[in-house]
Amino acid sequence: MQDITFEGLETTDRRLRELADDLGYVSLAEVTGRHSCEALGRADFSATDLAPYLADDEPSELGELAELADLDDPSNEDLARAASRWVRQAAAANMAGRATAKFKVCLWRPKGDALLHSARFVARNPVHLDGDEGEDFPLVAPPTPTVVSPAGPPALLVGPEERVWAALGDGYTRLIALAQGTYSHIAGLQNTAIVVLNGQNQRLQKLVEELSGDLIQLKIGAYEVESGRRTDDGEAKVREELGRQFISELGTLGRVVASAKLGLSPELVELFETVNASPELSETLRSPEVRKLLRDEKTRKELAELLKMAAAATAETAPANNPTPPAEEPLPKAA
């Protein structure tokens, strides 16, 4: 890590130790404006995410392997120190080419349901000088010494076990970074899907409301048409009944008028109406041959007798359709 100094992290370090039992994860963002920040990353307050930061930067006398041997079940105090190292290293990783930068650190409960602490701090890079606002000027590298300095002690040979442990730690760090990147990508996809589904649900809800309104209008129109049809049917029945009564009254009035003007009895007027109501009988009586026969008195008498006989026969055969069964004779008593 670069030789970078931090201002304003003392309170955050203390709050990390105090809130260790309630912490869920730590998030870091760069302050880009007065009311705007750009997220840089987050780390769960657990041994899984903070494993690369549990060991001290400076190895102890027993070596790094001795230190890592006690990190299988770290305490909350160890996790708090690891979280502090993560905040500093994450901020230092975003200081390339800049002299100063402002960051914001937030301490969250599990699942992010509550913010326990937030603070802003400043990171300064001593290898740069501050110029005007917004400008960074790198320091000029010192000149190469012309006198060769004496050679130091020979470098210690690194054994195979140390290389294996170093490779394992690097692979573990890369795996954690890959898992965090995958989790962030999945979270972004989920957020996008939720936004899209929300828009679709709103459009479908609006469409359903419009269709419901149209259906209500159709039901109202159908009800009005049915009501109008029933009213028309009722009025038609009333007009039909009134027409029948009117025609009946006209028939009665016509018979009265004919009886008064022609001197005919109401029975004869009714007979004329009956004959006129039958097309066959009316056509027969209008025939010249029939009218010629009716002018003969003898024929008229015979026709009258024939009609009387037909009427009498009809009157006699009518009760025969439902004859009364004869009374049963009583059986003779035995002697």
C-alpha positions in Angstrom: 0.0 0.0 0.0 1.2 3.5 -0.8 2.4 5.7 2.0 -0.9 7.6 2.3 -2.1 9.4 5.4 -5.8 9.6 6.5 -7.5 12.3 8.4 -10.8 11.8 10.2 -10.8 8.0 10.6 -10.3 7.9 14.4 -14.0 8.1 15.2 -14.8 5.4 12.6 -12.1 3.1 14.2 -13.6 3.6 17.6 -17.2 3.0 16.3 -16.1 -0.2 14.6 -15.0 -1.6 17.9 -18.2 -0.4 19.8 -20.7 -1.6 17.1 -19.0 -4.9 16.3 -21.9 -6.9 17.7 -24.5 -5.2 15.5 -22.5 -4.6 12.3 -23.5 -6.3 9.0 -21.2 -4.7 6.5 -19.0 -1.7 5.8 -19.4 0.4 2.6 -17.0 3.0 1.1 -17.7 5.8 -1.4 -15.8 8.7 -2.9 -17.2 12.1 -2.3 -17.6 13.7 -5.8 -19.7 16.7 -4.8 -21.4 18.4 -2.0 -24.4 16.1 -2.1 -23.1 13.3 -4.4 -20.9 10.2 -3.8 -19.7 7.4 -6.0 -19.8 3.9 -4.5 -16.4 2.1 -4.4 -17.2 -1.2 -2.6 -18.4 -2.9 0.4 -17.2 -5.7 2.8 -19.2 -7.9 5.0 -18.3 -7.8 8.7 -17.2 -11.4 8.6 -14.1 -13.5 8.5 -14.9 -14.5 4.9 -14.7 -11.0 3.4 -12.1 -9.6 5.9 -9.8 -12.6 5.9 -7.1 -10.9 3.7 -7.0 -8.0 6.2 -6.9 -9.9 9.5 -3.1 -10.1 9.5 -1.0 -7.1 10.5 1.0 -5.4 7.8 4.3 -5.9 9.7 5.1 -9.6 10.4 5.8 -10.6 13.9 8.8 -12.4 15.2 7.1 -15.8 14.7 6.3 -15.0 11.1 3.1 -14.7 9.1 2.2 -18.4 9.4 2.1 -18.1 13.2 -0.2 -15.1 12.9 -2.5 -16.8 10.4 -2.8 -19.9 12.6 -5.0 -18.0 15.1 -7.4 -16.5 12.5 -9.8 -19.4 12.0 -12.2 -18.0 14.6 -11.4 -14.2 14.9 -13.0 -12.1 17.5 -15.0 -8.9 17.0 -12.0 -6.9 17.9 -9.9 -8.6 15.2 -12.7 -8.0 12.6 -12.9 -4.3 13.6 -9.2 -3.9 13.0 -9.5 -5.8 9.7 -12.4 -3.5 8.6 -10.3 -0.5 9.4 -7.5 -1.9 7.2 -10.0 -2.6 4.4 -11.2 1.0 4.5 -7.7 2.3 4.3 -6.5 0.0 1.5 -9.7 0.5 -0.6 -9.2 4.3 -0.3 -5.5 4.0 -1.1 -6.3 2.0 -4.2 -8.3 5.0 -5.6 -5.5 7.5 -4.9 -3.4 6.9 -8.0 -2.2 10.1 -9.5 -4.0 12.3 -7.0 -2.7 14.3 -4.0 -5.9 14.4 -1.9 -9.4 12.8 -2.1 -12.4 12.7 0.1 -14.2 9.5 1.0 -17.3 8.5 3.0 -17.5 5.4 5.1 -20.8 3.9 6.4 -21.5 1.2 8.9 -24.7 -0.8 8.3 -26.7 -3.3 10.1 -27.3 -6.8 8.5 -29.3 -6.6 5.3 -28.8 -2.8 5.3 -32.0 -2.0 7.2 -30.3 0.7 9.3 -27.3 3.0 9.1 -25.3 2.9 12.4 -22.5 5.3 11.6 -21.2 7.4 8.7 -18.3 9.7 8.4 -16.2 11.5 5.9 -12.4 11.5 5.8 -9.5 12.8 3.7 -6.7 10.8 2.2 -3.4 12.5 1.3 -0.7 11.2 -1.0 2.7 12.6 0.0 4.3 11.9 -3.4 2.2 14.7 -4.9 2.1 18.4 -4.2 -1.1 20.3 -4.1 -1.3 23.0 -6.8 -4.4 25.0 -7.8 -7.8 23.6 -6.9 -8.4 20.5 -9.0 -4.7 20.1 -10.2 -2.1 17.7 -9.0 1.6 18.0 -9.7 3.9 15.0 -9.2 7.2 15.4 -7.5 10.3 15.2 -9.6 12.1 12.0 -9.0 15.5 12.5 -7.1 18.6 12.2 -9.3 20.3 8.9 -9.6 23.2 8.7 -7.2 26.6 8.9 -8.9 28.3 7.0 -6.1 27.4 3.4 -5.8 26.2 2.6 -2.3 27.6 -0.5 -0.7 25.6 -3.6 -1.2 23.3 -4.6 1.5 22.9 -8.0 3.1 22.1 -10.8 0.6 18.4 -11.4 0.1 16.9 -14.3 2.0 15.9 -17.3 0.0 12.2 -18.0 0.0 11.4 -21.6 0.6 8.7 -23.5 -1.3 6.3 -23.5 1.6 6.3 -19.7 1.8 5.7 -19.5 -2.0 2.8 -22.0 -1.7 1.2 -20.0 1.1 1.7 -16.7 -0.8 0.1 -18.2 -3.9 -2.8 -19.6 -1.9 -3.4 -16.2 -0.2 -3.3 -14.4 -3.6 -5.7 -16.9 -5.1 -8.1 -16.6 -2.2 -8.0 -12.8 -2.5 -8.8 -13.1 -6.2 -11.7 -15.5 -5.5 -13.2 -13.1 -3.0 -12.9 -10.2 -5.4 -14.5 -12.3 -8.2 -17.4 -13.4 -5.8 -18.0 -9.7 -4.9 -18.0 -8.7 -8.5 -20.4 -11.5 -9.4 -22.7 -10.5 -6.5 -22.7 -6.8 -7.6 -23.5 -7.9 -11.2 -26.4 -10.1 -10.1 -27.7 -7.3 -7.8 -27.6 -4.9 -10.8 -29.5 -7.4 -13.0 -32.1 -7.9 -10.3 -32.6 -4.1 -9.9 -32.9 -3.7 -13.7 -35.4 -6.6 -13.9 -37.4 -5.1 -11.0 -37.6 -1.7 -12.7 -38.7 -3.3 -16.0 -41.3 -5.5 -14.3 -42.6 -2.5 -12.4 -43.1 -0.6 -15.6 -44.8 -3.5 -17.2 -47.1 -3.9 -14.2 -48.1 -0.3 -14.3 -48.9 -0.5 -18.0 -50.9 -3.7 -17.6 -52.8 -2.1 -14.6 -53.6 0.9 -16.7 -54.8 -1.4 -19.6 -57.0 -3.4 -17.2 -58.6 -0.2 -15.8 -59.3 1.0 -19.4 -60.8 -2.4 -20.4 -62.9 -2.4 -17.2 -64.2 1.0 -18.0 -65.1 -0.1 -21.5 -66.8 -3.2 -20.2 -68.9 -1.2 -17.8 -70.0 1.1 -20.6 -70.9 -1.9 -22.7 -73.0 -3.4 -19.9 -74.7 0.0 -19.4 -75.5 0.2 -23.1 -76.8 -3.4 -23.3 -79.0 -2.7 -20.2 -80.4 0.5 -21.9 -81.1 -1.4 -25.1 -82.8 -4.2 -23.3 -84.9 -1.8 -21.2 -85.8 0.1 -24.4 -86.8 -3.2 -26.1 -89.0 -4.2 -23.2 -90.6 -0.8 -23.2 -91.2 -1.1 -27.0 -92.7 -4.6 -26.5 -95.0 -3.4 -23.8 -96.1 -0.5 -25.9 -96.6 -2.7 -28.9 -98.8 -5.1 -26.8 -100.8 -2.1 -25.5 -101.3 -0.8 -29.1 -102.3 -4.2 -30.3 -104.9 -4.6 -27.6 -106.2 -1.1 -28.2 -106.4 -1.9 -31.9 -108.4 -5.0 -31.3 -110.8 -3.2 -29.1 -111.0 -0.4 -31.6 -111.8 -2.8 -34.4 -114.3 -4.6 -32.2 -116.0 -1.3 -31.4 -115.9 -0.4 -35.1 -117.6 -3.7 -36.0 -120.3 -3.1 -33.4 -120.7 0.5 -34.6 -120.8 -0.7 -38.2 -123.6 -3.1 -37.4 -125.6 -0.4 -35.7 -125.1 2.0 -38.6 -126.1 -0.6 -41.2 -129.1 -1.6 -39.2 -130.2 2.0 -38.9 -129.6 3.0 -42.5 -130.6 -0.2 -44.4 -133.3 -1.3 -42.0 -131.6 -4.6 -41.3 -131.6 -6.4 -38.0 -128.4 -6.8 -36.1 -128.6 -10.6 -36.8 -128.5 -10.1 -40.5 -125.6 -7.7 -40.3 -123.7 -10.2 -38.2 -124.5 -12.9 -40.9 -123.1 -10.6 -43.6 -119.9 -10.2 -41.5 -119.6 -13.9 -41.0 -120.1 -14.6 -44.8 -117.6 -11.8 -45.6 -115.0 -13.3 -43.1 -114.9 -16.5 -45.1 -113.2 -16.1 -48.5 -114.5 -19.4 -49.9 -118.1 -18.7 -48.8 -118.0 -15.2 -50.0 -116.5 -16.3 -53.4 -119.3 -18.9 -53.7 -122.1 -16.5 -53.0 -120.6 -14.0 -55.5 -120.7 -16.6 -58.3 -123.4 -15.8 -61.0 -124.7 -19.4 -61.0 -125.2 -19.5 -57.3 -126.8 -16.1 -57.3 -129.2 -17.3 -60.0 -130.1 -20.3 -58.0 -130.8 -18.1 -54.9 -133.3 -16.1 -56.9 -135.5 -19.2 -57.3 -137.8 -19.4 -54.4 -138.0 -23.2 -54.5 -134.2 -23.4 -54.3 -134.2 -21.0 -51.4 -136.7 -23.1 -49.5 -134.7 -26.2 -50.1 -131.5 -24.5 -49.0 -133.2 -23.3 -45.9 -134.5 -26.8 -45.1 -131.0 -28.2 -45.8 -129.4 -25.8 -43.4 -132.0 -26.6 -40.7 -131.3 -30.3 -41.1 -127.5 -29.7 -40.9 -128.0 -27.7 -37.8 -130.2 -30.3 -36.2 -127.8 -33.1 -37.0 -124.9 -31.1 -35.5 -126.9 -30.5 -32.3 -127.7 -34.2 -32.0 -124.2 -35.5 -32.6 -122.5 -33.1 -30.3 -123.4 -35.0 -27.0 -122.5 -38.3 -28.7 -118.8 -37.4 -28.4 -119.0 -37.9 -24.6 -121.8 -40.5 -24.1 -122.9 -41.2 -20.6 -122.2 -44.8 -19.6 -125.4 -46.9 -18.9 -126.2 -47.6 -15.4 -125.3 -51.1 -14.3 -128.2 -53.4 -13.6 -128.2 -55.0 -10.1 -127.3 -58.7 -10.1 -130.2 -61.1 -9.1 -130.1 -62.4 -5.6 -129.4 -66.0 -5.0 -132.5 -68.1 -4.1 
